[in-house]
């Protein structure tokens, strides 16, 4: 189900409600970087509309919070991006819990799942050894469980970029040892 339908189908009001997404067909100020293995360069911009038509993506907390909250500085970017979503974005329970905490609205986060914006696609217990390795590797950055799960999701689904507002960390994190994680993010 196209997520833009959620905007038309929801009736409740409130600043943190999906109805706040409005209408739009363009991805405003979005930068998408995908890894390249050529001459040591790790990323190059890609046209956002073409990329979103070709691949699925992984949703981070920052994107979901920005989408739901009109007060978020990246709200317009996130709502314009969300209307382009035609299949659920992959995510993990840790991201959903963080999102519910930041929005102070668990029902809204559950609606994201029910209405097809996101799909939990990760069981921590299935990836415990790798998550422990990642936690040790990035200990100096003090990564939260959500970030570790998203790194692992990116390893398991290498064609899925991560939609995030957290560039400080996700530009450092790597899949495997050296591969940059492809990102969809607002322009700085």
C-alpha positions in Angstrom: 0.0 0.0 0.0 1.4 3.4 -0.9 2.0 5.3 2.3 0.6 8.4 0.9 -2.9 6.8 1.3 -2.4 7.0 5.1 -2.5 10.7 4.9 -5.9 10.6 3.2 -7.3 7.8 5.4 -6.4 9.1 8.9 -9.0 11.3 10.6 -7.4 12.3 14.0 -5.7 15.6 14.4 -2.5 16.4 16.2 1.0 17.5 15.5 2.4 14.0 15.7 -0.2 12.3 13.6 0.4 11.0 10.1 -2.3 13.4 8.7 0.4 16.0 9.2 2.3 14.6 6.2 0.2 16.6 3.7 0.6 16.0 0.0 3.7 16.0 -2.2 5.4 14.2 -5.0 8.9 15.6 -4.9 11.7 14.6 -2.6 12.8 18.0 -1.6 16.4 18.4 -0.4 17.4 14.8 -0.3 20.9 13.4 -0.8 21.4 9.8 -1.5 24.8 8.3 -1.4 25.7 4.8 -2.5 29.0 3.0 -2.0 31.3 2.7 -5.0 34.3 0.5 -5.2 36.3 2.5 -7.7 39.5 4.3 -7.1 39.0 4.2 -3.3 36.0 6.5 -3.5 33.2 5.4 -1.3 30.2 7.4 -2.3 28.5 9.2 -5.1 25.1 11.0 -5.3 22.3 9.2 -7.0 19.0 10.6 -8.4 16.5 10.0 -5.5 13.4 9.3 -7.5 15.1 6.6 -9.6 16.7 4.9 -6.6 13.4 4.8 -4.6 11.6 3.2 -7.6 14.3 0.5 -7.9 15.1 -0.5 -4.3 13.6 -0.9 -0.9 15.1 0.9 2.1 15.8 0.6 5.9 14.2 3.2 8.2 16.1 4.8 11.1 14.5 6.6 14.1 15.3 10.1 12.8 13.4 9.6 9.6 10.3 8.3 11.4 10.3 11.0 14.1 10.8 13.7 11.4 7.9 12.2 9.4 5.5 12.2 12.4 6.4 15.5 14.0 5.7 18.9 12.3 8.1 20.5 14.8 11.1 18.4 13.6 13.5 20.4 11.4 13.5 17.6 8.8 9.7 17.1 8.7 9.2 18.4 5.1 12.0 16.3 3.8 10.6 13.2 5.6 7.0 13.7 4.5 8.0 14.2 0.9 10.1 11.1 1.0 7.3 9.0 2.7 4.8 9.7 -0.1 7.2 8.0 -2.4 7.2 4.7 -0.4 5.2 2.0 -2.1 6.4 -1.0 0.0 7.2 -1.2 3.7 10.6 0.1 4.8 12.5 -2.5 6.8 13.4 -1.6 10.4 13.9 -3.2 13.8 12.1 -3.2 17.1 14.8 -1.0 18.7 14.1 1.7 16.1 10.4 1.4 16.7 10.9 1.7 20.5 13.1 4.8 20.1 10.5 6.4 17.8 7.7 5.7 20.2 9.8 7.2 23.1 10.7 10.4 21.1 7.1 10.9 19.9 5.6 9.8 23.2 3.0 8.0 21.1 3.2 4.2 20.8 -0.2 4.0 18.9 1.3 6.1 16.1 4.3 3.8 15.8 2.0 0.8 15.7 0.0 2.6 12.9 3.2 2.9 10.9 3.4 -0.9 10.9 -0.4 -1.5 10.3 -0.5 1.0 7.5 2.6 -0.3 5.7 5.1 2.4 6.2 7.5 0.1 8.0 8.0 -3.6 8.6 10.0 -5.0 11.5 12.5 -7.3 9.9 15.1 -8.2 12.5 15.4 -10.5 15.5 18.2 -9.5 17.8 18.6 -13.1 19.0 19.3 -14.3 15.4 22.2 -11.9 15.1 23.6 -11.7 18.7 27.2 -12.6 17.8 27.5 -10.1 15.0 25.8 -7.3 17.1 28.3 -8.0 19.9 31.2 -7.6 17.4 29.7 -4.4 16.1 29.2 -3.1 19.7 32.9 -3.8 20.5 34.1 -2.3 17.2 32.2 1.0 17.6 32.5 1.2 21.4 34.2 4.6 21.2 31.0 6.0 19.5 28.7 4.4 22.2 26.2 3.1 19.6 22.7 2.3 20.7 21.0 -1.0 19.9 19.0 0.6 17.1 22.2 1.7 15.3 23.8 -1.7 15.7 20.6 -3.4 14.4 20.5 -1.1 11.4 24.1 -1.8 10.5 23.4 -5.5 10.6 20.2 -5.0 8.6 22.3 -3.2 6.0 24.7 -6.2 5.9 21.8 -8.6 5.5 20.1 -6.5 2.9 23.0 -4.8 1.0 20.8 -3.3 -1.7 18.7 -1.3 0.8 20.0 2.2 1.7 19.4 3.4 5.3 17.1 6.4 5.5 18.5 8.5 8.4 19.1 12.0 9.7 22.1 10.7 11.8 25.0 11.4 9.4 27.6 11.8 12.2 27.3 8.1 13.0 26.2 6.5 9.8 29.0 8.1 7.8 31.4 6.3 10.1 29.7 2.9 10.4 30.7 0.3 7.9 29.2 -3.0 6.6 31.7 -5.8 7.0 35.0 -4.0 7.5 35.2 -1.3 4.8 32.0 -0.9 2.8 30.1 2.4 3.4 26.5 2.0 4.1 24.3 3.6 1.4 22.3 6.5 2.9 19.3 8.5 2.1 19.4 11.7 4.2 18.4 15.4 4.1 21.0 17.6 2.6 23.2 19.3 5.2 
